[in-house]
Amino acid sequence: MTVGPLDDRAIGTSILPADAYTDPAVFAAERGAIFERRWVWAGFTHWVSAPGSSHPVTVAGRPLLITRGLDGVLRVFHNICRHRGMVLSEEPSTRKRLRCPYHYWTYDVDGGLCGTPYWDRSKGSAPDEATRDALALLPVTHAEWAGMVLVSLGEPGRPLGEALAPLRERWAPVDLERLHLAAEDTYEIAANWKLVVENFLDFYHLPFVHPQVGPAAAALDIDDVMLADDILGGCYPRGAAGKAAKTSSPLPMFGDVPAALRDRQDIFCVFPNALVFLEADWFQVIGFEPVAADRTVEHMAVFVDRTAAGPEFEDARKALSAVLFEVNDQDVPILERLQRGRSSPAADRNHLLPHWDQITARFQVLVASALEGVDE
């Protein structure tokens, strides 16, 4: 649905005060009210592409572990040894077993407990089968979609498929099972996570910060779109901003994409921390971890169709990735200056524009609504 005009709450004022971007207490409240209660991006499936691999991640400050069992199944666990609660793994691994460095308890990548030295103080002793099963790694509710791993730390309000239904329906003609990783990078940004989202959804800045995407007229060609309260962004129906990311050697599309969608660009935030960018022949994801009130770690990945994995498309993949990474590089200093600006109480008087800031306002309302009643 197309977004309507801003209401009186949003025009000429700040929906979120300046200290919402700087106060550690607000940051802690957001972790509890948002990142512990919703489906959130946790990582990429290609991080554990090989059976027997594992990759530690952090969600809402909690250490988690993404694994790929020898059976090929992706699983997510709390990254905590069941004996004394030590973080089990701190580096990606391709070992089939994970060993706690404290007392050498050992786990299979499917979470099963398989080693407990001197269990009853005698050599070779071990717990009985029921105890062993009870002390397996604790699982985390998770799901996979479009190369991403999403988790729910609490009881999810609805299945991920239902939450993503509007976006999956919109993208139904695009076969996201065909994804092949072209490139990825990590960014450590001295800015609040909300500014990362707001900047991603701010199309007004494109011609000024990213001149390679085209003149100001290109930014006028975007339609604000809300597919649901928590899937919001914009669409270039004619791919105006995508011209800079086109390559001299065209890339294959994701399956049989209808002609009407072949020049369209979709840019969405899947609230709270998956920023997705789709054209018919490439897909970009920025998944991020809020680390502190003034620090965010971004993980950016660029995907192409699996038929573009060969050497004949290497130059095209590199050219595409270079353009997309350049755009993100240009945003980093902007985000950090925005963060420094939030240290001023004058930032409470930011003036949202009805013709440009509808999506920003909707995002801020979404955050504010999640925090309502937290302190009550």
N, C-alpha and C positions, 0 to 999 in steps of 0.2 A: 504494500500500500504506500502511496506517496504521502510524505509528511506534510501536515498542515502548518499554519503559522504558529509562532510562539505564543504562549499564553502570557498573561500579565506577570506571572511569577518570574518569567525568564527575561523579559525585555528590560534593558538598562540596569541590570543588577547581576550579582553573582549568585548562582544557585548553591554552589559550594564555596564557603569562605576560604580565604587564602591559607589559613592554618590547616585546612583539610589536606593540603599538599605537603605540609611540613611537620605536623604534630605526630610524634610517635604513638600517642594514645589513640589518635584517629586511625593511624595505620594498623594498630593492633585490633581495633574494633572492626575494621574492614576485613581483616583476615578471618575473624570469627563469623561475621555476618554475611560475607560474600564467598570467600575462598574455601571455607569449611562447609558451606551449605549448598553449593552448586556444582554442576559439572564444570571442571576446569581443565585447561590444557596442562599436560604434565610432561610431554616429550614426543618424540617421533618414533614410529615403528621401525624405521631403518636403523635406529640406534641398537636394536637387538635383532638384526636380520639373521644371524646364524644361530642354529640350535646350540644351546649351552652358553649363550652370551647373557650378560646382565649390564645394567646401566643405572647408577644411582641418580635420583632427582630429589628436589625439594618442593613441596607444595604446602603453602601456608605455614612455612617453617618446619614442617614435619618431614623427616627423611623417609623416602620411599625408594623402592627398588623395582625397576622394570626388568623382567627376565623373558627369555625364550627357552622353553623346555626342550628336552631332547625329542619330545613328541611334536615340536614345531609350534606349540601353543604359547601365545604371549600372556604373561601374568604380571600382576603388580602386587607387591607385598610392602608392609611396613618394614623398613630397612633396620630392624632391631633384633639382636640376638635375644632369644626367649629366656636366657638364663639371668643375665644382669642388665640387660637393656643397652648394651653397647651398640653403636652404629656398626653394622656388619660389613658394609662395603663402601669404600669412598672413591673408587675409580672404576671406570668401565672394564669389564673382564670378559674373556672368552673361556674361562675355566668352567668345567662342568659342575664343580662344587665350590661353595663359598665357606670360608673358614673365619670364625670370629677370632681376632688376635688376642683376646683376653684369656679364655680358657680352652681355645681350640675346638669349640663346638662347631660341627660342620653340617651344612645343609646342601641338598641338591637344588638345582636351579628351578625345580618345580615346587620348592618350598619345604620339602620333607626333611626332617631331622635325620641325619645318617651317622653322626659321630659325636660321642660324649665321653672323652677320655676319663678313665678312673671314676666312673659314675658313682660307685659305692665304695671308693677308695681302693678297689682291687683292680689289678691289671686286666684289661679285656672285658670289664663289666659294662653293662648297657641297660637302659630302661626297658621295661616290657613294651610290647607293641602298642598298647592303649596309651601309655604315657608318651611314647615316642610320637604317636599321632597327635596327641594333645599339645605337644610342644613344637609343632611345625610353625613356620613363619606365618604371620597373620595376614590374610589377604585383604586387598583393597578393591572396592567396587570400581570397575573400569570398563572402557569400551574403546573400540578403534573406529576411526573414520578418516578418510582422505589422508592417509599417511600419518595421522596423529594418534596419540594415546591421550584419552581424557579420563579423569578419575573423579570420584565423588567420595569425599572423606566421611560424610555422614550418610544418612539415608536419602537417596536422591528423590526429589519431589516428583519426578517422572522419569521414565526411561530416556536414555540419550536419543534414541531414534525418534521419540515423540518431540523432544526439545528441538531437534534439528529438522523436523519435518518440513517447515516452510522453505528452508534453504535447500534441502535435498530435493524437494519438488521443483524448485526453480532451476536447479542444476541437473535435473534428471537426464536431459539429452547429452550431458558431458560424462564420459566414463572415467570416474576418478579411481577406478581399480587399475588403471593403466599407468599410474604415476611412476616415474623414474627420477631419482634425485640427480639434479644437475650440479648443484653447489649449495654449500651452507656456510654460515659464519655465526659468531657469537659477539654480542655487543654489551659492554658494561656501561650503563648510562647513569649519570649523576642527576637523576630526575625521578619524580614520583610516577608510579605506574599509570595514574589517571591522565597525566600529560602525554604519555606515550599513546594512549588510546585517542585522546582528543586530537592530537596532531595527525594521527592516521586518518581520522574522520574529517579533518579540516581541508577542504578543497580550495579555499580562498587563497592559501599560501602557495599553491603549486607554481604559478607563473613567476613568483618572486624568489622563492627558495630553490625551485627546480626548473630553471628556464628550459632545460632540455625536453621537458614534456610538452612544450608549446606555449603560445601566447595566452594572455588573459582570457581570450575568447574560448579557449579550450576548457577552462574552469567553469565557464558559463553553460557548458554543454552537459553538465552532470545533473542527474535527478536524485534528490534525497529519497531514500527508501528505508522503510521499516518493515521487515518481514514478520517480526514479532517484537514484543517489548524488549527482548534481549538479543535480537539479531538486527542490527542497524548499520546503515552505511549509505552507499551511493552507487550509481550506475552511469557509466558513459554508454549510452545506447549505440553510439557509432564509433567507439574506441578512440575518441579524440586524443586522449592522453597516452594511448598505447603506441603511438607512432614511433616514439623514441626508443621503445623496447623491441621494435621489429628488427629482424636481422636480414642480411643480404641473401642468406639461404633460408627459405621458409621452413619452419619446423612442422612436423606432422601434428595434426589435431588429436584431441582425446576422443578417438572414435569418430563416429559419423555425426558430427555436430551440424545441426540444421543451419542453413544459410543465414537465417535471421539472427543467429547468435554468434556468427563467426567474427564479427567486428565489435562485439560488445565487451565491456570491461565491468566486472562487478567487484566492489570493494566493501567488505563487511567486517564488523566486529561481532564475533560470537562471544557475548559477554560471559565472563569478564576478561579473558586473556588470550583469545585466539583471534588474530588479525589476518584475514584471508583475502586474496586478490586473485581473481580468475579471469583469464582469457581462454579462447578456444584451444590455444596451443601451449599455454604455460600456466602454472599455478604457483603462487607464492604464499608462504605462511610465516608470520612472525608470532611465535609463542613466547610468552615472557613470564618470568618469575619476579614478583615484587619482593625485594630483599630487605628494604628499609624504606622509611618515609621519603628518603631522597636518593634511592638507588634501585635500579631495575636492571635485570639481566635479560636481554633479548636473544632468542635463538631463531635465526632467519634461515629458511630453506627455500630453494627454487626447484620446482619439479617440471619435467617435460613428459611427453608421451614416451612409453617404453620403446616404441619404434625409433625414437630419436637418440637411443643410447649408443649407437655405433659411431665409429671414427669419422664417418662422412658428415656427421652433424656436430663434431667437436667444436669447430670454430663458432657455429651458431649458438651452441650452448654457452660457450664462454662469453660471447658478445652479449647475449641476453642477461646472463648473471652479472656481468660487469655493470650494465646499465642499472639493474635493480639494486645492486649493492651501492652504487654511487648515490642513488636517491636516498638510501638509508643513511649513508655517511653524511650527507648534507643535512639530515634532520638532527643528528646528534648534538651539534653545538646549539641549535635552535632550542632543543628540549632542555639543555642545561641552562640556557639563559632564561627560559620560561620558569624553570625551577628557582633560580636566584630571584626572579621577580616576585615569587610568592612569599619571600621573606618580608615584603613590604605590606603593611595594612592597606595601602592604596590599592592593592590587588583585589580587595573586597568590593571595589567600585568598577570592576570590569563591566563593559557594556556589550552584551551579546546582541548581534544584529539579526533581525528577523529574516533577512534574505540570504544569510550565509551560515548562521549558527544553529539551525534547527536541530541537526543531529547531535551537535555538541551539547545542546540543552537537554535533549532526550537522554543522553548518556549520563549527564550530571544528575538528572532527576532519578534515574535508575539507581545510581550510587546513594543518593540522599534517601531514597525510599527504603533501601536495604538497611540503612543505619538508623532509621526511625525507631525509637523505642529501645535501642540497644542499652542505654544507660538507665532505663526505667526499672 
